[in-house]
Amino acid sequence: EVDNKYQNEIDIEDPRIMADISKLKSHLLRQNTVIATITAMVIISLGKTHYGALSGWIAHMIYGSGISDVISWYRSHRYPSTENVQLKNGKYEYESNQGTTGSSE
């Protein structure tokens, strides 16, 4: 009998999947290179590292995956996982993956 938990694994030997992975890696490398270039150009031209850091952050938010990273982070902190939720004294208490606890009022 075959174990079904591996049924949805990706066959990385498939040439189409390898081509897609290669395109994705190229795209991410291009994005990161553009962001690093923008950051370096601002630092070198102005001689101010904080302006370079700010421009790199803005480029990451606009051109990179910054917006989706912030949304994922917000959702993970706004709606904690319900795995460790317990009802104690009429309040729901939870423990997050980071070890912090909280309760509902």
C-alpha positions in Angstrom: 0.0 0.0 0.0 1.3 3.4 -1.0 1.5 6.2 1.7 -0.7 9.1 0.4 1.1 11.8 2.3 3.7 12.1 -0.5 1.0 12.1 -3.2 1.2 15.9 -3.7 5.0 16.2 -3.9 6.5 18.0 -6.9 8.4 16.0 -9.4 11.5 18.1 -9.8 12.8 15.9 -12.6 10.0 17.2 -14.8 11.6 19.6 -17.3 8.7 22.0 -17.2 8.9 22.4 -13.5 12.7 22.9 -13.7 12.2 25.6 -16.3 9.6 27.4 -14.1 12.0 27.2 -11.1 14.8 28.5 -13.2 12.6 31.5 -14.3 11.6 32.2 -10.8 15.2 32.2 -9.6 16.2 34.5 -12.4 13.3 36.9 -11.6 14.1 37.0 -7.9 17.8 37.6 -8.7 16.9 40.4 -11.1 14.6 42.0 -8.4 17.2 41.8 -5.7 19.9 43.1 -8.0 17.8 46.2 -8.9 17.0 46.9 -5.3 20.7 46.6 -4.3 21.7 48.8 -7.2 19.2 51.5 -6.2 20.5 51.4 -2.6 24.1 51.5 -3.7 23.5 54.4 -6.1 21.8 56.5 -3.5 24.5 55.8 -0.9 27.4 56.6 -3.3 25.8 59.6 -4.9 24.6 61.3 -1.6 27.1 59.8 0.8 24.3 59.2 3.3 23.7 55.6 4.3 20.3 56.3 5.9 19.0 57.7 2.6 20.3 54.6 0.9 18.6 52.3 3.4 15.3 54.2 3.0 15.4 54.1 -0.8 16.3 50.4 -0.7 13.4 49.8 1.6 11.0 51.7 -0.6 12.3 49.9 -3.7 11.8 46.6 -1.9 8.2 47.6 -1.0 7.4 48.7 -4.5 9.4 46.4 -6.8 10.2 43.5 -4.5 8.0 41.3 -2.4 7.8 43.8 0.4 4.0 44.5 0.3 3.1 40.8 0.4 5.7 40.2 3.2 4.1 42.9 5.3 0.6 41.6 4.6 1.7 38.0 5.6 3.3 39.3 8.8 0.3 41.4 9.7 -2.1 38.5 9.2 0.1 36.1 11.1 0.1 38.5 14.1 -3.5 39.7 13.8 -5.0 36.3 13.5 -2.9 33.9 15.6 -3.1 30.2 15.0 -5.9 28.5 16.9 -3.8 25.4 17.7 -3.0 26.5 21.2 -6.2 28.3 22.2 -7.8 27.3 25.5 -10.8 28.6 27.4 -9.8 29.6 31.0 -12.0 31.5 33.4 -14.4 32.5 30.6 -11.5 34.0 28.4 -9.8 32.5 25.5 -6.0 32.3 26.1 -3.5 31.4 23.4 0.2 30.7 23.1 1.8 31.8 19.8 4.7 30.0 18.0 7.0 32.7 19.4 6.2 31.7 22.9 4.1 34.8 23.7 0.7 34.5 25.3 -2.4 36.6 25.2 -6.0 36.5 26.2 -9.4 37.8 24.9 -11.1 40.5 27.0 
